[in-house]
Amino acid sequence: MSFELIAFYLFAAVALSSAAAVISFKNPVHSVLSLVLTFFSTACLWLLLQAEFLGIVLVLVYIGAVMILFLFVVMMLDVHSVPKREGFIKHFPVAIAVAAVMLAEILVLVGVGNADSALASAAGAAAYETQMAGYDSNLHWIATALFSRYMLPFEVAAVILTVAIVVAVLLTLRRREGTKHQDPAQQVLVRKADRVRLVKMAAAGNAADETPEAK
């Protein structure tokens, strides 16, 4: 068994374990950190499979951007399952553990890159060369496969993500006691007579200036 195959099984095990932790943790912040580790382990798998573009996009887009949106959603949902306002120090051990595992995976990737090329399977290298024949790069191959053979799954995934965003917005707009909400329909139908009322009042003079006769 080559070192590259061992690294593949290691990254796959970490990805599966962290994915299970996402739905196992009661604390939403810990779940988000576990999801970060899942994405990072998957990116390592893509790099091992020589799909560098997918690995880099997974790190830059999902970990760097989408996970920030997830954190905003977690904060807007106002989840009461675990005390939220306990400070960063409560989540620090989990963050350190996730960072340590990510560092270990980076070191394993560096080891795979520096390993002797003789460890690689000749049949696997030949299959890769055959698969990439006619393409300028793996990015060209991914784009051709994604928008031809896998066009329907790609569109279904886009619809699922759109529905997830809409549902997240609806969850944040749920009614809670002690909060004020706006009704756009009522605001559009408002009339001037409902908001402004003119009242006629008789003019009154200063009592100090009145004469005894007037009193």
C-alpha positions in Angstrom: 0.0 0.0 0.0 1.5 3.3 -1.1 1.8 6.4 1.0 -0.6 8.2 -1.3 -3.3 5.5 -0.7 -2.8 5.7 3.1 -3.2 9.5 2.9 -6.4 9.0 0.9 -8.0 6.7 3.5 -6.8 9.1 6.3 -8.5 12.1 4.7 -11.6 10.2 3.9 -11.9 9.0 7.5 -11.4 12.6 8.8 -14.0 13.9 6.4 -16.6 11.2 7.4 -15.9 11.7 11.1 -16.2 15.5 10.9 -19.4 15.2 8.8 -20.9 13.0 11.5 -19.9 15.6 14.1 -21.7 18.3 12.2 -25.1 16.7 13.0 -24.0 15.3 16.4 -22.9 18.5 18.2 -25.5 20.4 20.1 -23.5 23.6 19.9 -24.1 25.3 16.5 -20.6 26.9 16.6 -19.0 23.5 17.1 -21.0 22.2 14.1 -19.8 25.0 11.9 -16.2 24.2 12.9 -16.7 20.6 12.1 -18.1 21.5 8.7 -15.0 23.6 8.1 -12.9 20.5 8.8 -15.1 18.4 6.5 -14.6 20.9 3.6 -10.9 21.0 4.2 -10.5 17.2 4.2 -12.6 17.0 1.0 -10.3 19.6 -0.6 -7.3 17.4 0.4 -9.0 14.5 -1.4 -9.4 16.5 -4.5 -5.7 17.5 -4.4 -4.8 13.8 -4.1 -7.0 13.0 -7.2 -5.1 15.7 -9.1 -8.1 18.0 -9.3 -6.3 21.1 -8.0 -8.9 23.5 -9.2 -11.7 21.8 -7.2 -9.5 21.7 -4.1 -8.6 25.4 -4.3 -12.2 26.4 -5.0 -13.4 24.4 -2.1 -11.0 26.2 0.3 -11.5 29.7 -1.1 -15.3 29.6 -1.8 -16.8 27.3 0.7 -14.4 27.7 3.7 -13.6 31.3 3.0 -17.0 32.6 2.0 -19.9 30.1 2.5 -18.9 29.3 6.0 -19.0 33.0 7.0 -22.6 33.0 5.7 -23.3 29.9 7.8 -22.0 31.7 10.9 -24.3 34.7 10.2 -27.2 32.3 9.8 -26.4 30.6 13.1 -26.3 34.0 14.8 -29.5 35.2 13.2 -31.4 32.0 14.1 -30.8 32.8 17.8 -30.6 29.1 18.7 -31.3 28.5 22.4 -30.1 25.0 22.7 -26.8 26.0 24.2 -25.9 29.3 26.0 -24.5 31.4 23.2 -23.0 34.4 24.8 -20.3 32.7 26.8 -17.4 34.2 25.0 -14.9 32.9 22.5 -12.9 31.0 25.1 -15.7 28.4 25.4 -15.2 27.4 21.8 -11.4 27.8 21.8 -10.5 24.1 22.4 -12.6 22.9 19.5 -11.1 25.5 17.2 -7.6 24.4 18.3 -8.4 20.8 17.6 -9.8 21.6 14.1 -6.7 23.7 13.3 -4.4 20.9 14.5 -6.1 18.3 12.3 -6.0 20.7 9.3 -2.2 21.3 9.9 -1.6 17.6 10.1 -3.5 17.1 6.8 -1.3 19.9 5.2 1.8 18.1 6.3 0.6 14.8 4.9 -0.1 16.5 1.6 3.4 17.9 1.5 4.7 14.4 2.2 2.7 13.0 -0.6 4.0 15.7 -2.9 7.6 15.0 -1.9 7.3 11.2 -2.1 9.2 9.3 -4.7 7.4 9.2 -8.0 8.1 5.4 -8.2 5.4 4.9 -5.5 2.7 6.0 -7.9 0.9 3.3 -9.8 1.9 3.1 -13.5 -1.6 1.9 -14.4 -3.1 4.9 -12.5 -0.8 7.3 -14.2 -1.6 5.9 -17.7 -5.3 6.0 -16.9 -5.0 9.7 -15.9 -3.1 10.5 -19.1 -5.7 8.8 -21.2 -8.5 10.6 -19.4 -6.9 14.0 -19.8 -6.1 13.4 -23.5 -7.6 16.2 -25.6 -7.9 18.7 -22.7 -5.6 21.6 -21.9 -5.9 21.2 -18.2 -8.1 19.5 -15.5 -10.1 22.7 -15.4 -11.0 22.2 -19.1 -12.0 18.6 -18.3 -14.1 19.5 -15.3 -16.0 22.3 -17.2 -16.7 19.9 -20.1 -18.0 17.1 -17.8 -19.9 19.4 -15.5 -21.9 21.2 -18.3 -22.5 18.1 -20.4 -22.8 14.8 -18.6 -23.6 16.3 -15.2 -25.7 19.3 -16.2 -28.9 18.0 -14.5 -27.3 17.3 -11.1 -25.6 20.7 -11.3 -29.0 22.4 -11.8 -30.6 20.4 -9.0 -27.8 21.4 -6.6 -28.4 25.0 -7.5 -32.1 24.7 -6.8 -31.4 23.1 -3.4 -29.1 25.8 -2.4 -31.6 28.5 -3.4 -34.3 26.8 -1.4 -31.9 26.6 1.6 -31.3 30.3 1.4 -35.0 31.1 1.2 -35.8 28.9 4.2 -33.0 30.4 6.2 -34.5 33.9 5.6 -37.9 32.7 6.6 -36.6 31.2 9.8 -35.0 34.5 10.8 -38.3 36.3 10.2 -40.4 34.1 12.6 -42.4 35.9 15.2 -40.8 36.1 18.7 -42.0 37.9 21.8 -40.3 41.2 22.5 -39.3 42.0 18.9 -40.8 44.5 16.4 -41.6 43.6 12.9 -42.6 45.6 9.8 -45.5 44.8 7.6 -44.6 46.0 4.1 -48.2 45.5 2.8 -49.6 47.7 5.5 -46.9 50.3 4.9 -47.7 50.5 1.2 -51.5 50.9 1.8 -51.1 53.7 4.4 -52.9 57.0 3.8 -52.3 60.5 4.9 -55.5 60.6 6.8 -54.4 57.6 8.9 -51.2 59.2 10.0 -51.9 63.0 10.1 -54.9 64.7 11.8 -55.4 68.4 11.8 -57.0 69.8 15.0 -58.5 73.3 15.2 -58.1 75.0 18.6 -59.2 78.4 19.8 -56.5 80.9 20.4 -55.8 81.5 24.1 -54.1 84.6 25.5 -51.7 84.9 28.4 -53.5 84.8 31.7 -51.1 87.3 33.2 -52.0 89.9 30.6 -55.8 89.7 31.2 -57.5 92.7 32.9 -59.6 92.3 36.1 -62.7 93.2 34.0 -61.9 90.3 31.6 -61.7 88.0 34.6 
